[in-house]
């Protein structure tokens, strides 16, 4: 699998304020990469550099194999960008908005492309209505549909579900997954940690202009203390016997459970079960508990999970 986006040593300052302080990451083709960070962390600045809207002060950035500083035109031809706020013309109908984008991109078979996008995003029934009458969810879908008119292979989604109700948000998630299944690469910034947890193949946490962690959601969670295995036993005798073997565990006599520190990985779990088996002990129930992304974000940045864009 090759890289769709390659970032190395990216630096950007505005006056005396350093916004990006030498960040590095790669985004593999056909994956979702999520960039998380508190307000002012540098998320939007990163996206603006990658989409050729502003220049970098130092470092190298390649998008679809093209250097964003030296070949911005080629980069723009391969990407699509959907911002925090739906960039639709409210005085035009949904169909007219798409037709306008098709004209700008000089798309062949424009009528077919527009019709397919309206159907794909479940907007065909509202195609003739002015965008001003659309709900927030419909506007976001129309905005993303407009982004797809040029058939970009790399899409930047900046807070794509901000302000949407849970149902509309999940509809957008389904659309995003379909895009990736079709080979599209997505870089996502989001204020919803659940969104990153559900969608992203890899996550990078950005804080004060530096990347403080990268990895899959599971990998990030395992970095934070608090992971444990919870064992529940059939009776007090079994609990006592297991507690003698697992001296490091925290016991709860009322619940008949032992909480055993663990990294949540299969190797440590196998070792724990082997220890029980050596003493002919069985647990009635076993569950693995790991910190969620809220815990990860707080531990890494010292901030709450309010991670809206700058």
BAPA-390624 format. One record per residue (C-alpha): x, y, z. Coordinates in steps of 0.02 Angstrom, whole numbers, padded with zeros to 5 digits, always signed. Layout:
N
XYZ...
//
This chain:
310
+00000+00000+00000+00074+00169-00052+00057+00338+00031-00075+00461-00028-00009+00598+00087+00168+00616+00152+00214+00750+00278+00390+00773+00346+00456+00911+00458+00308+01026+00422+00328+01194+00506+00217+01348+00498+00219+01509+00597+00116+01667+00592+00229+01804+00654+00304+01749+00818+00174+01612+00845+00231+01439+00792+00075+01344+00739+00156+01186+00670+00322+01134+00745+00395+01000+00632+00258+00870+00614+00274+00705+00519+00142+00581+00462+00092+00472+00315-00083+00429+00254-00099+00266+00159-00207+00256+00003-00385+00199+00030-00386+00235+00217-00460+00361+00338-00335+00463+00438-00407+00569+00578-00322+00722+00649-00376+00766+00826-00326+00913+00933-00393+01051+01046-00430+01225+00984-00273+01307+00918-00178+01143+00900-00145+01172+00715-00271+01054+00633-00346+01179+00512-00175+01252+00472-00116+01077+00427-00264+01051+00311-00238+01222+00232-00056+01179+00192-00101+01008+00123-00237+01082+00011-00119+01219-00055-00216+01361+00026-00063+01422+00120+00122+01385+00104+00233+01296+00229+00384+01380+00308+00486+01219+00310+00470+01033+00279+00404+00931+00134+00224+00889+00094+00173+00773-00047-00008+00739-00094-00043+00605-00224+00144+00606-00260+00149+00793-00297+00245+00922-00197+00115+01048-00134+00239+01190-00143+00305+01155-00317+00155+01078-00405+00000+01150-00323-00102+01137-00483-00076+00949-00494-00121+00930-00310-00283+01027-00333-00330+00916-00479-00328+00761-00368-00411+00822-00208-00580+00873-00143-00613+00980+00011-00768+00990+00119-00757+01122+00255-00845+01147+00421-00987+01242+00342-01083+01182+00190-01022+01282+00041-01184+01274-00058-01270+01415-00150-01435+01435-00059-01514+01527-00206-01491+01375-00318-01578+01207-00309-01484+01052-00259-01474+00998-00440-01415+01170-00497-01277+01168-00366-01213+01004-00434-01231+01061-00614-01129+01216-00574-00988+01109-00503-00996+00993-00654-00978+01145-00768-00830+01210-00668-00744+01040-00679-00791+01021-00862-00859+00848-00824-00914+00740-00970-01090+00664-00962-01137+00800-00837-01321+00755-00828-01280+00574-00787-01152+00623-00654-01274+00744-00570-01415+00616-00572-01304+00480-00498-01244+00594-00358-01420+00649-00314-01473+00467-00301-01317+00414-00207-01344+00546-00073-01532+00519-00064-01567+00695-00129-01661+00652-00289-01829+00693-00211-01768+00866-00161-01665+00902-00317-01781+01039-00377-01793+01129-00210-01686+01278-00165-01540+01233-00052-01600+01366+00071-01745+01249+00115-01631+01100+00153-01601+01036+00328-01425+01040+00400-01400+00857+00359-01459+00881+00180-01342+01029+00156-01193+00928+00219-01237+00786+00100-01255+00908-00045-01089+00988+00000-01001+00819-00002-01089+00772-00164-01022+00933-00242-00848+00886-00184-00863+00720-00275-00910+00796-00443-00728+00801-00497-00702+00620-00439-00559+00662-00317-00455+00518-00251-00407+00612-00092-00537+00706+00010-00509+00822+00157-00658+00826+00275-00649+00966+00402-00779+00936+00538-00901+00851+00416-01039+00814+00542-01034+00968+00654-01210+01020+00702-01293+00865+00633-01416+00760+00732-01360+00581+00774-01459+00503+00631-01387+00622+00500-01213+00597+00572-01225+00409+00552-01287+00430+00374-01132+00532+00337-01025+00395+00416-01101+00268+00298-01064+00379+00148-00884+00405+00207-00860+00217+00227-00929+00188+00052-00806+00314-00020-00659+00227+00062-00722+00057+00005-00713+00128-00170-00529+00172-00148-00543+00354-00093-00421+00418+00039-00491+00531+00174-00407+00648+00298-00534+00690+00432-00536+00821+00567-00676+00803+00692-00737+00867+00859-00819+00699+00896-00700+00570+00969-00829+00435+00936-00821+00483+00752-00633+00457+00746-00652+00295+00844-00784+00229+00724-00707+00285+00559-00520+00309+00567-00393+00178+00519-00260+00285+00603-00270+00435+00719-00144+00573+00754-00162+00685+00907-00100+00861+00879-00065+00978+01026+00019+01148+01024+00084+01118+00849+00163+00949+00884+00102+00772+00854+00101+00692+01025+00038+00520+00971-00006+00419+00817-00081+00248+00792-00240+00150+00777-00377+00185+00902-00334+00023+00994-00148+00064+00998-00180+00236+01071-00295+00166+01206-00164+00039+01258-00039+00180+01290-00145+00248+01432-00141+00171+01607-00306+00096+01663-00323-00054+01550-00375-00209+01647-00456-00378+01637-00609-00406+01746-00638-00584+01806-00798-00639+01893-00802-00800+01992-00942-00918+02041-00917-00904+02228-00812-00837+02371-00700-00992+02377-00653-00975+02194-00624-00788+02218-00509-00820+02367-00408-00950+02270-00388-00837+02120-00340-00688+02228-00197-00789+02302-00132-00826+02127-00161-00651+02058-00087-00549+02199-00081-00392+02092-00270-00392+02065-00398-00281+02152-00540-00384+02224-00723-00344+02249-00800-00469+02370-00978-00411+02340-00966-00429+02150-00852-00582+02162-00730-00501+02041-00544-00473+02021-00478-00325+01921-00310-00372+01846-00198-00236+01769-00166-00273+01585-00116-00188+01423-00269-00265+01341-00165-00363+01215-00186-00547+01171-00014-00594+01238-00049-00530+01414-00224-00604+01411-00155-00775+01362-00027-00764+01503-00165-00724+01628-00271-00872+01574-00120-00986+01581-00090-00934+01762-00269-00977+01807-00259-01141+01714-00101-01192+01806-00201-01187+01968-00358-01266+01891-00455-01105+01913-00597-01047+01801-00686-00880+01793-00872-00872+01758-00850-00714+01654-00703-00619+01579-00703-00445+01503-00563-00332+01442-00577-00147+01483-00471-00013+01400-00476+00177+01412-00582+00262+01279-00524+00403+01167-00586+00530+01293-00458+00461+01416-00323+00457+01283-00355+00635+01229-00355+00703+01406-00197+00608+01454-00102+00664+01299-00154+00846+01290-00215+00891+01463-00371+00962+01381-00552+00910+01379-00628+00825+01228-00697+00987+01156-00591+00978+01000-00679+01088+00876-00578+01165+00737-00483+01327+00756
//
